[in-house]
Amino acid sequence: MKKNIKHLVSLGSITFFLIIAMGSMDDKKEKTGSSKAGTSAATVSTEAEANYRKVGETLATDYFDVTVNKVSVENSVNTGNELADLKPEAGTRYLIINTSFKNNSNESRMLMDGEILINYNGKDYTFDKSETVMLEGWGLMLDQINPLTTKTTNLVYKIPAELKGTAYYRPGRSGDKDLIDLGNIQ
């Protein structure tokens, strides 16, 4: 019984520490006092001060040089492992972005997924939860990379099938104006 209580306390402490650590990772947004709602995906391409790139171009952020190599929208996700594949779901599609992160810092840094911004029918939508795929090369489950090293992975976001419009990717731990144009979602 005492062993179980010790285990639960240890697990709770570790969980608490991870929550605190993850919350402090987004320090750039906290410093600027900005929010997700402050940037409109529909007007971002006309903002002169935006740090804006396209697919294939490298976006330099405070900690990482981020390049979106390829973008696709699929009805299902084939990972090469049937157990990890994401099956078709009624009313949804999967936005898959193959992304490279190079740590441009002088110390190891934790990678965060980031978010997708889409303006649809005049309203801005933010998709900040990526799908969990438990395979190497898919997602960033608390990954950390050393200075000057690069990690390439596929990030998967579930989006409504009806959604159409220009999509933007804002990498995790980057500023509000750090955006990569993913092109038009059809």
C-alpha positions as CSV (number, residue, x, y, z in Angstrom):
1,M,0.0,0.0,0.0
2,K,2.8,2.4,0.9
3,K,4.6,1.5,-2.3
4,N,1.5,2.5,-4.3
5,I,1.2,5.8,-2.6
6,K,4.8,6.6,-3.2
7,H,4.4,5.7,-6.8
8,L,1.3,7.9,-7.2
9,V,3.1,10.8,-5.5
10,S,6.1,10.4,-7.7
11,L,4.0,10.2,-10.8
12,G,2.0,13.3,-9.7
13,S,5.2,15.2,-9.1
14,I,6.6,14.3,-12.5
15,T,3.4,15.3,-14.2
16,F,3.3,18.7,-12.4
17,F,6.9,19.4,-13.3
18,L,6.2,18.6,-17.0
19,I,3.2,20.9,-17.0
20,I,5.2,23.7,-15.5
21,A,8.1,23.1,-17.9
22,M,5.8,23.1,-21.0
23,G,4.1,26.3,-19.9
24,S,7.3,28.1,-19.6
25,M,8.5,27.0,-23.0
26,D,6.3,29.5,-24.8
27,D,8.3,32.4,-23.3
28,K,8.4,34.5,-26.5
29,K,4.6,34.9,-26.6
30,E,4.5,35.6,-22.9
31,K,7.1,38.4,-23.2
32,T,5.2,40.1,-25.9
33,G,1.9,39.8,-24.2
34,S,0.3,38.7,-27.5
35,S,-2.4,36.1,-28.0
36,K,-3.3,33.7,-30.8
37,A,-6.4,35.8,-31.7
38,G,-4.2,38.8,-32.5
39,T,-3.0,37.5,-35.9
40,S,-5.4,37.1,-38.7
41,A,-4.5,34.4,-41.3
42,A,-6.4,36.4,-43.9
43,T,-4.3,39.5,-43.6
44,V,-0.9,38.1,-42.6
45,S,0.4,38.1,-46.2
46,T,0.0,41.9,-46.4
47,E,1.7,42.7,-43.1
48,A,5.1,44.3,-43.9
49,E,6.6,43.4,-40.5
50,A,5.7,39.7,-40.6
51,N,8.5,37.1,-40.7
52,Y,6.9,35.2,-43.5
53,R,8.1,32.3,-45.6
54,K,6.7,29.8,-48.1
55,V,7.1,26.0,-48.4
56,G,10.7,25.2,-49.1
57,E,12.1,28.4,-47.5
58,T,13.7,28.5,-44.1
59,L,12.1,30.6,-41.3
60,A,14.6,31.7,-38.7
61,T,13.0,31.9,-35.2
62,D,14.6,32.5,-31.8
63,Y,15.7,28.9,-31.3
64,F,15.2,27.1,-34.6
65,D,15.5,27.4,-38.3
66,V,12.3,25.9,-39.6
67,T,11.6,24.6,-43.1
68,V,8.3,23.1,-44.3
69,N,9.5,20.7,-47.0
70,K,6.2,19.3,-48.2
71,V,2.4,19.7,-47.5
72,S,-0.5,17.4,-48.3
73,V,-4.1,17.0,-47.3
74,E,-5.3,13.4,-47.1
75,N,-8.4,11.4,-46.0
76,S,-6.2,9.0,-44.0
77,V,-2.5,8.8,-42.9
78,N,-0.4,5.9,-44.1
79,T,2.7,5.7,-41.8
80,G,4.0,2.4,-43.1
81,N,2.8,0.7,-39.8
82,E,-0.8,-0.4,-40.0
83,L,-1.2,-0.1,-36.2
84,A,-0.2,3.6,-36.2
85,D,-2.1,4.6,-39.4
86,L,-4.9,7.2,-39.0
87,K,-8.0,5.9,-40.6
88,P,-10.6,8.0,-42.5
89,E,-13.2,9.7,-40.3
90,A,-16.4,11.2,-41.6
91,G,-16.2,14.9,-42.0
92,T,-12.5,15.2,-41.4
93,R,-9.2,15.3,-43.4
94,Y,-5.5,15.3,-42.3
95,L,-3.2,18.1,-43.0
96,I,0.4,16.6,-43.1
97,I,3.4,18.9,-43.1
98,N,6.9,17.4,-43.4
99,T,9.0,19.9,-41.4
100,S,12.7,20.2,-40.5
101,F,13.9,22.0,-37.4
102,K,17.5,23.0,-37.0
103,N,18.5,24.2,-33.5
104,N,20.3,27.5,-34.0
105,S,20.8,28.0,-30.3
106,N,24.0,27.3,-28.3
107,E,22.2,24.7,-26.1
108,S,19.8,21.9,-26.5
109,R,16.2,22.9,-27.0
110,M,12.8,21.2,-26.8
111,L,10.7,21.1,-30.0
112,M,7.0,22.0,-29.9
113,D,4.5,21.3,-32.7
114,G,3.1,24.7,-33.3
115,E,-0.3,25.6,-34.9
116,I,-2.1,25.9,-38.2
117,L,-4.0,29.1,-39.0
118,I,-6.7,29.2,-41.6
119,N,-9.2,31.9,-42.6
120,Y,-12.4,30.2,-43.7
121,N,-15.6,32.2,-44.8
122,G,-14.1,35.3,-43.2
123,K,-13.4,33.7,-39.8
124,D,-10.0,32.8,-38.4
125,Y,-9.5,29.3,-37.1
126,T,-6.5,28.0,-35.1
127,F,-5.6,24.3,-35.0
128,D,-3.0,23.9,-32.2
129,K,-3.4,20.2,-31.5
130,S,-1.5,17.8,-33.7
131,E,-2.4,14.1,-33.9
132,T,-0.3,11.7,-31.9
133,V,1.4,9.1,-34.1
134,M,3.7,6.9,-32.0
135,L,6.4,6.3,-34.7
136,E,9.8,7.7,-35.4
137,G,9.4,10.4,-38.1
138,W,5.9,11.4,-37.0
139,G,5.4,14.1,-34.4
140,L,7.5,15.7,-31.7
141,M,6.6,14.0,-28.4
142,L,8.7,16.1,-26.1
143,D,11.7,15.8,-28.5
144,Q,14.8,17.8,-27.6
145,I,17.7,18.4,-30.0
146,N,21.3,19.5,-29.5
147,P,22.7,22.7,-30.9
148,L,23.2,22.9,-34.7
149,T,21.5,19.5,-35.2
150,T,18.4,19.0,-37.3
151,K,15.3,16.9,-36.9
152,T,12.8,16.2,-39.8
153,T,9.4,14.9,-39.0
154,N,5.8,14.8,-40.2
155,L,3.3,16.8,-38.2
156,V,-0.4,15.8,-38.7
157,Y,-3.4,18.1,-37.9
158,K,-7.0,16.9,-38.1
159,I,-9.1,19.5,-40.0
160,P,-12.8,19.6,-41.0
161,A,-13.4,18.3,-44.6
162,E,-15.3,21.4,-45.5
163,L,-12.4,23.7,-44.7
164,K,-11.0,25.6,-47.6
165,G,-8.6,28.6,-47.7
166,T,-5.0,29.6,-47.3
167,A,-3.2,27.8,-44.4
168,Y,-0.3,29.1,-42.4
169,Y,2.0,27.3,-40.0
170,R,3.3,29.0,-36.9
171,P,6.1,26.8,-35.4
172,G,6.0,26.2,-31.6
173,R,8.2,28.6,-29.5
174,S,8.1,31.2,-32.3
175,G,6.8,34.7,-32.4
176,D,3.2,35.7,-33.5
177,K,4.5,37.0,-36.8
178,D,6.7,33.9,-37.6
179,L,4.6,32.2,-40.3
180,I,5.0,29.8,-43.2
181,D,2.5,29.9,-46.0
182,L,1.3,26.3,-46.6
183,G,-0.7,27.2,-49.7
184,N,-4.4,26.9,-50.4
185,I,-6.4,24.0,-48.8
186,Q,-9.0,22.7,-51.3
